[in-house]
Amino acid sequence: MATNFTFYKYQGAGNDFVLIDNRNNIFDTHAYNVIAKICDRKFGVGADGLMLLQNTQGYDFEMLYYNADGQPGSMCGNGGRCIVAFAQHLGIIKTETNFLAVDGPHYAKIDEQKHWVSLQMINVDTVSRDGDAYILNTGSPHYVSIVEDVESLNVVEIGKTIRNQASYIQQGINVNFITQKQNHIMLRTYERGVENETLACGTGATAAAIAMAFKNKSIGHNSTPIKVMGGNLNIQFEYDGSLFTQVFLQGPAQMVFTGIYP
């Protein structure tokens, strides 16, 4: 691993990430303790996660994602949108891309006028129940609970309790709480790997929109505005009553700063 390397800080609706151009293999992909230090908000750069952009055959690039605890993570939606913006900044892509992530290939396009990135997520064919909550995988596993007033909820305390239940503690699960407003869904998420509430969660927003469509039997084209603590996202998909396809996570992705990490 290089003694000093350049990093980039990005955020997507308040979900913040450290990104490193690793096409020349300057960074050790197994340096989990270093990744945890970089993500530490007191002693490092501070981030919800870290991503390495790498070369891979047949795609524009590969996305390697790590949680803030330094461990390899499952798919991160807002991270995926940020790495697409990063790839454009590096000159790898223009406004469209096909890249590889841990859950398979992803297509994305950039709307330069809106400064939004639309990222295609995996299809969802299974929504199960745990009591009143909905359980589904949108690239990462999610628990979605519908509550009356998400804004006043103690998300950290309740989310941590659910995440550490016997049925979830080994694999971990992201815990989402949603309230249906007049023209949008309000979402707050407790994320595994971060082990705290984050200002946004892309796969969580996707799970929230799909869970509501499943609950309401919203057959056909769906476009769902999601308000998170860090801003606004939008989820689009097609639902035929059993399968969710053409799933797109849409929202902002912006560079915050760049620096040299010793």
N, C-alpha and C positions, 0 to 999 in steps of 0.2 A: 504494500500500500504506500502511496506517495506520502512524503513527510508533510507537505502542505498541498491542499487541493482547493479548487474553487467550488463554492456551493451557491445555490440560488434558493431564495425563500419565496414561495408562492402561497396564495390563499384563494380558496373558492368558497364564498359565502361564509367566511370566518373559519373554515377548516384549513389549517395551515400545515405546510409541508416543506421539508428540505429536499431539494433535488440536486443530483450530481450527474454530470455527463460522464458515464463510465464506458464509453465506446473504446477507449484505449486501456481499459482494465486498471485504472489508477487506484481503484478502491477495492478492498478485499470484501467479497460478497458474504463472507462468514464472520466479519468483524462485529458481532452482535453487541459486544460491550461498548465499542466505539459509537455505534449507532444510538444506543441508549443514552450515552453522554451527550451526543450532538442534539438529541431531542429534548434533553432536560432543560426546563425553563429557567432554572436557577444557575446551572453551571455550564450550559451549552448554548446552542443557538435558540432552541425552543421550538417544538413542533408537535403536531398530532401524529406525525409519521415521517418516514424518509423513503425516497424513491431513487433508484438507480436507473438511468436510461442506458440501455445496452444494445449492441448490434445483435441481430438474429436473422437467420436465413428466411427469406420469403415474406418478411414484413418490414415496415419502415423502421421499427425499433421494438425492443422488449422492455416492459415495465416490471421491475422488481420492487415490491412494496414491503416495508417493514413497519410494524407498529412502534409506538413511542417507547415500549419496553425493550426494543431492540430485536424482537423476534420476527421472523417472516410472517406476513399477514395474508389474509384472504383478499379478495378484490376490494379496492377502495374506489368508489365512484367519483368523489370530488378530487381525489388524487389522480385518477385517470384523466379527468378534465384538465387538471393543472399540468400534467406531463405532456398532454397534447399541445397546450400553449407553449410549454418549454421547448418542445420539438420544433415548433414554428420559429421560436426565438433563435434556436441554434441553426436554422436554415435547412433542417432535415425534411420538413414538409411545407406546403403552402397553406391551403385551407381545408384539405381532407387527408385522412390517413387511415391505414389499417395497421394495427399494432397488436402485439401479443402480451397478454397478462396471465396471471396465475390461473384464471378460470377460462382461458382460451382466447380466441381472436376477438378484437373489438374494432368497430368502425367509428370514426368521429369526424365531425366537421366544425369549422370555426365560422361564426357570424361576426365579421370584423366590425360591422356597424354597431351591433349591440354589445360587442365585446363578450359574447357568450360562446361557450363550447357545448355542442350537443354530442353526447356519448351514448352509443348503443350498448345496452346491457344485455345479459343473457335472457333467454326465454324463461318463463316461470310456468311450470305445469302442476305444481303441488302447493296448496295452501291448507294447512292443518290447523287444529285448534288445541289450545291448552286452557281449559276453562273458557273464559270470555275472550282470551287473547288469540291472535292469529300468528301462526308460525310459518315462515317461508324463507327461501334462500334466493337472494338477488345477486349472487356472487359472494356474499357473506350471509351468515345465518342471522335472522331477525325475529324478534318477539315484538308484536305490535298490540298495544293496549289502547282502547278508546276510552277517554276520560272526559269529564264535564268541563274541567278548568285546568288545562295543562300549564298555564302560566303561573299558577300558584302552587304547583306540585313540587315536592322535594324529590327531584329526579335522581340525584346522586344516591340518596339513602334507599329509596325504593328500587331503583335500577340495580344497585349493587346487590341487594337482597335477592332479586330475581336471577341475576347473572350467576350468583353463587349457589343457587338451588342444586340439589343433588343431580337432577336430570340434565343440568346445563354446565356444571362447574368444570367438567373435564375438557370439553370442546370449547366452551365459552359461547356466549350469544350476546348480540347487541340488543339493548332493550329500548324500545320506542314508545312514547306516549303521544297520542294525537287527540286533538279536538277539532271537530268539523265546524268551521265558521261559515258565514253566508256564501262567500265566493272563493274560499281557499281552505287548506288544512294547516293548522298550527302544529308543529312537530318539535319535540325535544328528545334527545337521544343520549343514553348512557352507553359508551363504547367499550367493548372488551379490548384489551391491549393498551388502551389509554387508561382504562379503569377510572373514568371520570365522565362528566358530561362534556360534550364538544359543542361548538357553536353551530355545526352543521354535520350531516352525515348523508352522503349521496346514495349509498345502497339502502340506507334507512328511509330516506325520502321516497325512493323507488318502492320499497316494501310498504310504506304507509299508503301510497296511492293505490297500489295493487290490492292491499287488504280492504280498503274502502270500496273499490270496484267489485271485489269478490262479495263483500257484505251486501252491497246494494244491487248486485246482479246487473252491473252497468255494461251490457253487451255492446260491442262496436268500438268506435274510436273514442279514446279518453284523453283529455288534456287537463292535468290537475296542477294548479298552482300550489306550491308548498312554501309556507313561511317558517323559517328556522331562526334561531337566535342571532345568526350572523348575516341574515339577508333573505333573498328569495331564490327559489329553484322552481323548475317546472318539470313534470313527468308526462310523457306521452306514450301511449301503447294501444294495441288492438287486443280486444278480448272477445273470444268466440263462445264463451261459456265454460270452457275447460282449459284453454291455453292462452297465456299472455305473450304476445309477440310484438316485434317492432318497438321494443321498449327503449325509450330515449330519456336520459337524464340531462337536463339543460340548465345552465347557470353560468355565472361569472367565473373567470380564472385569471388572476392577476399576479404579476411579479411584484414583490414587496421590496426586496433588496438582494444584493449579492455580496459575497465576501470571501475571504481566505480563511480556511480552518487549519490551525496548526496541528 
